[in-house]
Amino acid sequence: MRATAAGRLGLKVSLLQSGMGGVAGAELACAVSNAGAAGCAGGYKLADGALSKMLARLTRGTDRPVGVNLIPEVVGPDGLDRQVAQVLDETPGRVYLSFFGMPGDAVFRRAAAAGRQIVVQTGTVEDGLHAAAQGAVVVAQGTEAGGHLLGTSKRDTLVAALRDRLPGACLVASGGIGSPQEAERALAAGADGVLLGTAFVVAHESRAHARFKAAVTAADERDTVISDVYEIGWPGRRHRVLATAVTADPQQPAQFIGRTVVEGKPYLVPRFSAAVPTDATSGRIEEMALYCGRSCTAITAQAAAAEVVAAFTRVLPGAGTAKKWERAEISVGR
């Protein structure tokens, strides 16, 4: 019998939080983990002292399993090696490594040798097979997801294809999951758990800017578009965002439209930046990258992270074998 996501990661419920750079700080990750799910802080481009500060808050804030999300294609092999080394050196074994996209095999071996759990988000069958062969929990991301997209398949199509090839692997579904009912559909396709992003963007503990949160709760899936305009800092990757004046007219000049602060350091934000607007950002928030999945239709109000976890607990398996799911009559924000 294959393990549930909860069983693999030592959780109470098979629910993972996406490690969204900027939005998913240590506070959100710890709140999710303390509620019994898998919180995950966004490492993005953090390094050296800035990364150390975030890791310190993460390990102080929870004694439960919690993750750090790293992005191989953004920081490159050398940068990723340095980030991985810091996480391994500065955190206890309950902190797992989460990768958005495939790291090199040497990274898998290094994390495994340190006894760390590894989660890899993929968008293709090929990458999912490779990650599973390296012993990772595989997150199958469909195009319904908000943020950067790793493939071109819909969520349940990818989950089913991976389950057919990987009958014993631990698979987690990602993309368009904003209600317990949608989580049930992903489980029926063959998933052992789910990963949520957009539902946690609007959590009270999220660092998303207040206007970003308000835009997500007011939107439905028809307000999202797949684009490639927010490429400064992360080129060559399509992303699902809320439609903005920038997605409508990508010929505008790439001038500075705001300011932000990351771990105490100020930065200017240009139009077309991949950076999300956080509670430390000012300027033309409505023109920035408002990453949002199709799940926004079911997300109509802000809530505490623990409330989001609780809404999904009744339909998701725990640490034992998969249970019979009772249909939930609620959805986040309703």
N, C-alpha and C positions, 0 to 999 in steps of 0.2 A: 504494500500500500504506500503510495507516494505521500510525502510530507506536505502539510499545508504551509502557507507562507508564515503563519503564526508559529508553527512547529519549528520551521527552519531558523527563524530569527529570535525565538524566545518571547513571543508576544502573547497577549490575551486574545487578540482578534487579528485576522489576516487582512489588515489594512495598512498601506504604506502611504506616506505623505511625500509628494514630489519635492526634491531639494532645489527649489526655484531661487536662483541667484538674486540677491537683493531683497526679495520678498520673504524668503524662508530663512530668517535669522535663528539664532539659538533659542530665542524665547518661544517661537512657534514650534520648533522641533521638540523642545522639552515638554511643552504642553501636550502635544500629540502623543509622545512616548509615555508621559505620566498618565494619560487616559487609556493606555493599554495597546496602542497601535505603534507603528514605526515612524517616529519623527525623523526628519532629515534636514540638516542645515545646508544651505547653498555655499559651497566653497568658491565657485566661479574662478575669479582671478586672484583671490586672496593668497598672500604668501608672507613668509617671515613673521614680523611682529603682528601684522593685521590678522593673519590666520591664527596665530597663537592666542590673540585676544578672544576671537570667536570660539576657539576650541575650549578655552578656559571657561567661558560662560556655558558652553554646552555640557561639559562634564560636571559643573557645579549644579546645573539646573535639573538633572534627573539621574537616578540610579538605575534606570531601565535601558534596554537596548535602544540605541539612537544612531543615526547615520550622518555621514558627511558626503555630500554630492560633489563630484569632480567631473570636469569636462575635457577629455583628452584632446579633442580637436581645437579647442580654444587656447589652451596653454602650451601645447606641444609636448613632445616626449620628455625633454629636460625639465620643463616646468612641472609636469605631472609627477615626475620622480621626486622632485623636491616637496611637492604637496603631500604625496603619499608618505614620504619619510617623516614629515612633521606630524601627520595624523597618527602614524604608528608609534612615534616617539613620545607624543604628548597626550595620548588618550588611553584609557583602559580598554581591555579586550571586548567590552560590550559595545563599543563604538564600531559599527560596520562601515565598509567602504561602498559607496554607491557611485556608479559611473554612468554618465549620459553619453552613450556611444562606446565603442570598443577601445579599451586600452591594449597595449602590447602584452604578449604572453608573459613577459618577465614581470609585469606588474601583478598579474594574477598569481604567479608563483611567490612573489614577495609577500603579498597579502595573506596567501594561504599558509606560508611558512610562519607568519606571525599569529596564526590562529584566528584571523578575522573572517567574518562572514562577508560575502561579496554579492552585491546586487548590480546587475547591468541592464540598462534600458536599451532596447533594440527596436528597429523598425523593419527588419527583414528576416526571413527564415534563415538565411545563411548566417547572419550575425547571431541569431538566437541559438542555433545549433553550436556555434563556436563557443559562446558564453557558457552554455550548459556543459559542454565538454570540459570546461575549465572549473566546473563545480559551482557556478554562480546561480543565484536566483535570477530568473530571466523575466524582465518586464517587457511585455509585448505592447508597443505603443502604436495605436491606430491614428489615422489622420483626423479623427474627431478631437484629438487633444489640442489644448492650447499650448502656446510656446513653439519652440523649434521642433521640426518634424524630422524623424529619422528614416522614414520610408513613405510608401505610397499606398499601403493597404489599409483597409478599415480594420478596426480593433478585433472584432470577432472572427473575421476571416483569417487574420494573422494568428490569433490564439488557436483556432481550430487546426490550422496548418502545422503549427509548432507542436500541438498536442499529438497530432498524428505521427510526427517524426520522433517525439520525445515523450513516450507514454509515462515515464517515471520521473520526469523533471518537475521542478517547482516553477510554475508559470504564474505571473501576475499580469492582469489586464490593465491597460491604461488608455484613456481617451474617451471623453463624452460621458463620464460617469458622475452624475450629479444627484442621483436618487438611489435608494436601496433597490428599487425595481430594475434600474439599469445595471446595478451590480449583479443582480441575479441573472440577468441575460449573459453577462460576461462569464459567470460561473458555469452556466449551462453550455457555453461554447468550449469549456475545458480549462478555465482558469482556476487557480488555487487561492486566489486573493485578488485584491484590486489596489491600484495606486490612484490617488486623487491629487489634482493640482488646483484647478480653478475653485473648487469648494473651499480650499484652505487659503486662497488669495484673500477672501473676504472674512476670514476668521479674525476675531478681535486681536489676537496675538501676531497676526501677519504685519509685516512692515510696509505693505502696499500703501501708497498714498490714499488719503480719504476719497479723493475724486476718482481714483482708479477703482476702489471698492464699490463706490456708488454706481459707476458705469457698468460694472459686472452684474450687480444685482438688478439693474434696470434693463439689461439686455436679454435677448433670446438668440438662439443659434443663427438666425438670419442676419444678425448684426456682426457676425464674425466673418473674416475673409482669410484665405491663405495667400500670403504675399512673400516678397523677399526684400522689401524696402528697408527694413531695419537691420542694416548690414554692417554698420560701423561698430567694430569690436567683435563681430561674429559673422564674417562673410560666407557666402556660398551655402546657406542653409535656409530653406523655406520655413515660415512660421505662421501659426494661426493667431490672429490678433483681432481686436475690435476694429471695425472700419473707422478710419480717421481721415482728416483732411490730407494727411501725408500719404496714406494708402491710395486715396483718390487721385492725387496729383504728385507722383514721385519725381517730377521734373523741377521741383522747388530747390532753391539753393540750400546747401548743407551748412547753414549758419547756426550759431549757438542759440538755443531756445530755452536754456535753463541752467540751473546749478544743482549739484548734489554733494553729499558728504558720505564717504565710505570709511568706516573705522577711524573717524576723526580727520580724514584727509579730504580737502575740497576738490571738486572736479567740475568743469564745464560740461554741459550736455548738448551735443550738436543734434540738429534734426537728422533723422535716420539712425540714431544711436540704438544699439541693441539693449541698452540698459533700461530697466523698468523704473518708473517713478515710485520712490519710496517716501516714507514720512520725513526723510531728510532732503527731499527734492523740492525745488521751487521753479516757477516758470510756466511754460505752456504745456501743462500736464496732458491736456486733451490731444496734443500732437505727438506724444511719446508712445513708446511700444507698450500697448495695453494687451498683454498676452491673455487670451481667453479661449477656453474650449467650448465645444457645442453643449457641454453640460450646463452652461449658464441659464438655459431655459428653465431648469429645475431649481436654480439658486436665486432666491428672491429676497433674501435678508441676510444680514451679517449675524454671526453666531460665534460663541466661544469654540475653540478647537475641540474641547471635550464633548461639546454638544454635537459637532459634526461626526466625531467617532461614534458616539452613542446612537446616532440615527442609523448607522450602518451595521452596528454590532449584531442585531438580531438576524441578519441575513448572511453574515460572513462566518466561515468556519473559524474555530479556535485552534488551540495548539494540538488537539487530537486529530483523528481522521475527520474528513469532511462530514458535516452534519446535514440533516434534512432541513432545508431553509424554509422558514415560514414567511409567507408573503407579507411584506411591510406595507402599511397604508400611509406612510409618511414620506416626505422628501425634504431635503435640506431647505430651510427657509419657508416651508409651507406649514 
